[in-house]
Amino acid sequence: MFGDMMGKLQEAQQKMEDVKTKLDGITVIGSAQGVKVTVNGNKVVTNVEIPQMIIDDGDKEDIEELFLLAVNRGLESADKVSQAEGASAMQGVLPNIPGM
């Protein structure tokens, strides 16, 4: 029984490593009025785009607000993707333990 559980834990660990690798290749975009932030599935910001017209027309506070909004939207989307991929990978690997 204990050996079987250790095997399942090792399998789960390997699947989570596979998911992490897969999430590096998944990207989502958060945007706010033209400001775009690209985030990978591991919640790492990989690119920021701020159109020149926003820089030319906006003031510093407006640009910062749009940037924060875009980042937070991107991170929220990445979190959803990460949770879904993790749940999918773990389905059937570990037993359903009540309270966990």
Backbone hydrogen bonds, N-H to C=O, Kabsch-Sander energy under -0.5 kcal/mol:
donor,donor_aa,acceptor,acceptor_aa,energy
5,M,1,M,-2.1
6,M,2,F,-2.3
7,G,3,G,-2.1
8,K,4,D,-2.1
9,L,5,M,-2.3
10,Q,6,M,-2.4
11,E,7,G,-2.3
12,A,8,K,-2.5
13,Q,9,L,-2.4
14,Q,10,Q,-2.3
15,K,11,E,-2.4
16,M,12,A,-2.3
17,E,13,Q,-1.9
18,D,14,Q,-2.3
19,V,15,K,-2.4
20,K,16,M,-2.4
21,T,17,E,-2.1
22,K,18,D,-2.5
23,L,19,V,-2.9
24,D,20,K,-1.3
25,G,21,T,-0.7
25,G,22,K,-1.2
26,I,23,L,-0.9
28,V,39,V,-2.8
30,G,37,V,-2.8
32,A,35,V,-2.1
35,V,32,A,-2.0
36,K,49,E,-2.5
37,V,30,G,-2.9
38,T,47,N,-2.6
39,V,28,V,-2.7
40,N,44,V,-2.4
41,G,23,L,-2.0
41,G,26,I,-1.7
43,K,40,N,-2.0
45,V,43,K,-0.5
46,T,38,T,-2.9
47,N,38,T,-1.4
49,E,36,K,-3.2
54,I,51,P,-0.9
55,I,51,P,-1.6
56,D,52,Q,-3.0
57,D,53,M,-2.5
58,G,54,I,-2.6
63,I,59,D,-2.3
64,E,60,K,-2.4
65,E,61,E,-2.3
66,L,62,D,-2.4
67,F,63,I,-2.5
68,L,64,E,-2.5
69,L,65,E,-2.2
70,A,66,L,-2.5
71,V,67,F,-2.6
72,N,68,L,-2.6
73,R,69,L,-2.2
74,G,70,A,-2.4
75,L,71,V,-2.8
76,E,72,N,-2.1
77,S,73,R,-2.1
78,A,74,G,-2.5
79,D,75,L,-2.3
80,K,76,E,-1.9
81,V,77,S,-2.1
82,S,78,A,-2.7
83,Q,79,D,-2.6
84,A,80,K,-2.2
85,E,81,V,-2.6
86,G,82,S,-2.4
87,A,83,Q,-2.5
88,S,84,A,-2.2
89,A,85,E,-2.2
90,M,86,G,-1.8
91,Q,87,A,-1.0
93,V,90,M,-2.2
94,L,90,M,-1.0
97,I,95,P,-0.9
100,M,97,I,-1.8
